Every structure is written in structure tokens, then in C-alpha cells.
Amino acid sequence: MARTRIKICGVTRREDAVRAAEMGAAFVGLNFWPGSPRCLSVERAREISESIRGQVELVGVFVNQTEGEIREVSRKVGLDLLQFHGDESPDLVGVFGGSAIKVFRAGRDFDASTLLEFPDVWAYLFDCDHPTLFGGSGVSWPYERVAGLSHDKPVIVAGGLRPSNVLQAIARSDADIVDVCSGIESQPGVKDPELMKRFIHEVHHAQEE
């Protein structure tokens, strides 16, 4: 069984990024959506990315932004993957091909055939079906809704994850990657070192038993 990997998202401070890499996270997410309290300037994001480049995959989070803006930010920051967390069209996401992560809201009426509209992305990310929140909901949901999906992409699960429920979420969703943000924060954009340590330990220690 493949080891579940961890994405620490909404990082706004260099020290949090370094700590995430040192503790064994595989991905660090940097948010570029102006509507988020964790939104970064290109300059700040570059400082963070340079401190951990080569140690983790750098993921940029975008919401309904233009192709030109996304390309410019990606080039200046040096992003490895691009996460599309809005209502982006298949045409826009398809431009970025194997560097794209497309986010879906896994509501009660979620139709898995929608995934077929994004055949060339690197991974699918599933979050809570919230009517207004973009860029990460922080709300738990029935993670089993995405278990057993038939496709060849990594499954990323996000929304309401914290040290106390991450193992249950993995078991229910069979996720390849878990994505945590507010569940390990002391305030928006500030990661709590102990909560981060506990979250990563829960995931990694369980798979070593």
C-alpha cells in the first residue's frame, strides 16, 4: 500500500514552510487568491519557495484567475504544481496539463463523470461542497464520497482535516494525499508547530505500524 502523502497548505511564513519540509510534508501550498486571508504577494511567496526548493513540491492555489496571471506568478515563484480551486473551465485548466490540480466540491449530488472533463490534470482534489468558500473550506464532509473512484490520478482530500480526524478521513476516502490548512493553525496563515507535528506524526506513524 502506497504511503499517504501530506500537503501543508496556506503557508504564509518561511519558518512554517521550513518546518513542514523538515517534518516530512511532501507538498507546501502557497495561496494567490486575493479573497483569502492567506494570500501572498509574489515577493513573499518567492522568499518562502527559495527556502524549501527541492525539498517539497511547491503548489500555487488560484481561484478564477487569468491564464496570464497564473503563468506570471508560477514563473516568478517557481511553482511545481498549480491548484485550481474555482470554477475554471476545462479549456483553461487543460492549458497547464500535467501541472494542474483540479478541485471539486464533493457534495451529496457529486457526479464523478465531471472528472472526465479534466483528463490531463496531475491530480483531483476534493473539498467540502460549500456555496461561497473558495481556496479551501476548512469544513469536514463525508470523505467516503470519493472512495473507489475509477481513474489513474492521485486523489487529494481536503476540508476540515486535523490531527484528531485525519486517519479516519484516509480510511474513509482512500486518499493518496491529505491536504491540511486551518486544522493546524493558531490563526489564519500561522501554523501551530505542535499541531503540525501531531498531524504529520498521525499520518506517518500509522503507516509504519
Protein Blocks (a to p, Z undefined) as FASTA:
>chain_A
ZZdddddehiabfklmmmmmmnopabdcddfbfkbckbccfklmmmmmmmmgokaccddd
dehiafklmmmmmmmnopabdcdfbfbdfklmmmnmmmbccdddddfklcfklmmmmmmb
mbdcdddddfkbghijhiacdfklmgoiacfbdcddeehiafklmmmmmmmnopabdcdf
klmcfbehiacfklmmmmmmmmmmmmmZZ
